[in-house]
């Protein structure tokens, strides 16, 4: 009888061990019953047709960010003063569990009834639809290294040192091939950029002026002064000075491993 009880105990214990070792099904899966069509995007204006607008993703359980063309807002809701009249498209990028998606919404701005940042006016003029054209400041009274400062090597990683010319290429020996060209910016229904190399080649593109970060981004065509060793290939330049009469752009590291500065003035 004792042997029988001992065997029963051993068998029972073995069954318990096997049961404890069986793999458990992991039911913690990333699921979301929502579809992209159910994600609600809303745009409201503080005034009818005005340029102060609020972008809102209105669906609980969805996370993501807004791309409002001039920057990103990592939140469900953001209010901006948009400087561009006409119909614009804004994009919300979010996730539904493990699924990422993009969804867009359009808004039409009929009037600029909230003042836009001064930097926009400096860049495109008061007549934002007609715009403004910039050329190299070849008669700049600010000189360095033997001539006016308008296209030159600068210290790297130091926008505050933009007045320092390590090599005044434009003012001395080696101007760029498009040194007689033009850059035009306007807000006629979009942020339009027109590159003219001064040799008969004209390209229509777009731009972004990031006032918060003081950066000018060229999309589709790069800056005037297109020497491959000098430009920033991603089209992003720091705005180190902008006013009615000066536009000074800087890249902290060019193809040669130094900084580089571009100095423009309005076309006469």
C-alpha positions in Angstrom: 0.0 0.0 0.0 2.9 2.4 0.8 4.4 1.7 -2.6 1.2 2.5 -4.3 0.8 5.8 -2.5 4.4 6.7 -3.3 3.9 6.0 -7.0 0.7 8.0 -7.0 2.5 10.9 -5.4 5.4 10.8 -7.9 3.0 10.7 -10.8 1.0 13.6 -9.5 4.1 15.7 -8.9 5.3 14.9 -12.5 1.9 16.0 -13.9 2.2 19.2 -12.0 5.7 19.9 -13.3 4.6 19.3 -16.9 1.6 21.6 -16.5 3.8 24.3 -15.1 6.2 24.0 -18.0 3.5 24.2 -20.7 3.9 27.4 -22.8 1.3 30.1 -22.1 -0.3 31.8 -25.1 0.7 35.5 -25.2 -2.5 37.4 -25.9 -0.9 40.9 -25.5 -1.1 41.8 -29.2 -1.1 45.3 -30.7 -4.7 45.7 -31.9 -6.9 48.6 -32.7 -10.4 48.3 -34.0 -10.3 51.7 -35.6 -9.8 52.2 -39.3 -8.0 55.2 -40.9 -11.4 56.3 -42.3 -12.7 56.6 -38.7 -9.9 59.0 -37.7 -11.4 62.4 -37.6 -9.4 65.5 -38.6 -10.8 68.9 -38.0 -9.6 72.4 -39.0 -11.2 75.5 -37.6 -10.4 79.2 -38.2 -10.7 81.8 -35.5 -12.3 84.1 -38.1 -14.1 83.1 -41.3 -11.5 82.5 -44.0 -8.8 83.9 -41.7 -5.2 82.7 -41.3 -5.2 81.7 -37.6 -6.2 78.1 -37.7 -6.4 75.2 -35.3 -5.6 71.6 -36.5 -7.1 68.9 -34.4 -7.1 65.1 -34.5 -10.4 64.3 -32.8 -10.3 60.5 -32.3 -9.5 59.0 -28.9 -6.8 56.2 -28.8 -4.8 57.6 -31.7 -1.4 59.2 -31.3 0.7 61.1 -33.9 1.8 64.5 -35.1 0.8 67.3 -37.5 2.9 68.3 -40.5 1.7 71.8 -41.3 4.1 72.4 -44.2 6.2 75.0 -42.3 7.0 72.6 -39.4 5.7 69.8 -37.3 3.7 69.8 -34.1 4.0 66.6 -32.0 0.6 66.9 -30.5 -3.1 66.1 -31.4 -4.0 69.8 -31.5 -2.1 72.9 -32.6 -3.0 76.5 -33.4 -0.9 78.3 -36.0 -0.9 81.6 -37.9 -0.4 80.5 -41.4 1.1 83.0 -43.8 0.0 81.5 -47.1 -3.4 82.4 -48.7 -5.3 79.9 -50.8 -6.0 76.2 -50.3 -3.3 74.2 -48.3 -3.1 70.6 -47.3 -2.1 69.5 -43.8 -1.0 66.0 -42.9 -1.5 64.0 -39.7 0.8 61.0 -39.2 -0.4 58.5 -36.5 -0.6 54.9 -35.5 -3.4 52.5 -35.0 -1.8 49.9 -32.9 1.1 48.6 -35.0 -0.3 50.3 -38.2 1.1 53.7 -39.2 -0.9 55.9 -41.4 -1.1 59.4 -43.0 -4.3 61.4 -43.4 -4.7 64.8 -44.9 -7.1 67.7 -44.6 -7.5 70.8 -46.7 -8.2 74.4 -45.6 -8.8 77.5 -47.6 -7.5 80.8 -46.3 -9.1 83.9 -47.9 -7.5 86.6 -45.9 -4.4 87.3 -43.9 -6.1 88.9 -41.0 -3.6 87.9 -38.3 -0.1 89.4 -38.7 2.6 87.1 -39.9 6.1 87.1 -38.6 8.3 90.0 -39.8 10.8 87.5 -41.3 8.2 86.5 -43.9 7.7 90.1 -44.9 11.4 90.7 -45.1 11.8 87.6 -47.4 8.8 88.1 -49.7 7.8 91.8 -49.2 4.5 93.3 -48.1 3.0 92.2 -51.4 3.3 88.5 -50.5 1.7 87.3 -53.8 4.1 89.3 -56.0 7.0 88.3 -53.9 10.6 89.5 -53.8 13.8 88.8 -55.7 17.2 88.5 -54.2 20.7 88.7 -55.8 24.2 88.4 -54.5 25.3 91.5 -52.5 28.4 92.1 -54.7 28.7 95.8 -53.7 28.5 95.0 -50.0 30.3 97.7 -48.0 31.3 94.9 -45.5 34.6 93.6 -46.8 37.0 90.8 -45.9 39.9 89.2 -47.5 40.3 91.7 -50.3 36.8 92.4 -51.4 33.1 92.6 -50.6 31.6 89.8 -48.6 28.9 87.9 -50.6 30.1 84.2 -51.1 32.8 83.0 -48.8 34.3 80.4 -46.4 33.5 80.9 -42.8 34.4 79.2 -39.5 32.4 75.9 -39.1 29.7 75.3 -36.5 29.5 78.9 -35.5 26.7 81.0 -37.1 27.8 84.0 -35.0 31.1 84.1 -36.8 29.5 84.7 -40.2 31.3 88.0 -40.7 34.7 86.1 -40.6 35.9 85.3 -44.0 38.5 82.5 -44.1 38.5 82.7 -47.9 36.6 85.4 -49.7 36.0 83.3 -52.9 33.3 85.5 -54.4 35.1 88.8 -53.7 38.5 87.7 -55.0 39.2 84.9 -57.4 36.5 82.2 -57.7 32.8 83.3 -57.9 30.2 80.6 -58.5 28.9 79.9 -62.0 25.5 81.3 -61.1 26.9 84.4 -59.5 24.7 86.6 -61.7 21.6 84.7 -60.9 18.5 85.5 -58.9 16.3 83.9 -56.2 12.6 84.8 -56.0 10.2 84.0 -53.2 6.4 84.5 -53.1 3.3 83.3 -51.3 1.0 83.2 -54.3 -1.1 80.2 -53.2 1.9 78.3 -51.9 5.5 79.0 -50.7 7.0 79.4 -54.2 10.7 79.6 -54.9 12.1 80.4 -58.4 15.8 79.8 -59.1 17.3 81.6 -62.0 21.0 80.8 -62.6 21.5 84.0 -64.8 22.4 81.8 -67.8 19.0 81.1 -69.1 18.0 78.3 -66.7 15.0 78.8 -64.5 13.5 76.3 -62.1 10.2 76.6 -60.2 10.4 75.0 -56.7 9.2 75.6 -53.2 10.6 76.6 -49.8 10.0 76.6 -46.1 10.9 79.5 -43.8 11.1 78.0 -40.3 10.9 81.2 -38.2 11.2 79.3 -34.8 14.5 77.7 -35.8 15.6 80.5 -38.2 16.2 78.2 -41.1 15.4 78.5 -44.8 14.8 75.2 -46.6 14.9 74.9 -50.3 12.8 72.1 -51.8 13.3 70.9 -55.3 16.1 73.3 -56.1 19.0 74.5 -54.0 20.4 77.9 -53.1 22.0 80.4 -55.5 25.7 79.8 -55.6 25.5 76.1 -56.5 29.0 74.9 -56.1 28.6 71.3 -55.1 31.4 71.5 -52.5 29.7 74.5 -50.8 26.0 73.8 -50.7 24.2 71.8 -48.1 22.8 68.8 -50.0 19.6 68.7 -47.9 18.8 72.3 -48.8 18.7 73.5 -45.2 20.4 76.8 -44.3 20.6 78.9 -41.1 19.3 82.4 -41.4 21.9 84.5 -39.6 20.6 87.8 -40.7 17.4 88.9 -42.4 15.9 92.4 -42.8 14.5 94.5 -45.6 17.9 94.8 -47.3 19.9 91.8 -46.2 19.5 88.0 -46.4 22.5 86.1 -45.0 22.5 82.3 -45.0 25.0 80.0 -43.5 25.8 76.3 -43.5 28.0 75.0 -40.6 29.6 72.2 -42.6 30.0 72.1 -46.4 31.6 69.5 -48.6 35.0 71.0 -47.7 34.5 70.6 -44.0 34.2 74.3 -43.2 31.3 76.8 -42.8 30.1 78.8 -45.8 28.2 82.1 -46.0 25.9 83.5 -48.7 25.0 87.2 -48.6 22.1 88.6 -50.7 20.4 91.9 -51.2 17.0 92.8 -52.9 17.3 93.0 -56.7 17.5 96.7 -57.6 
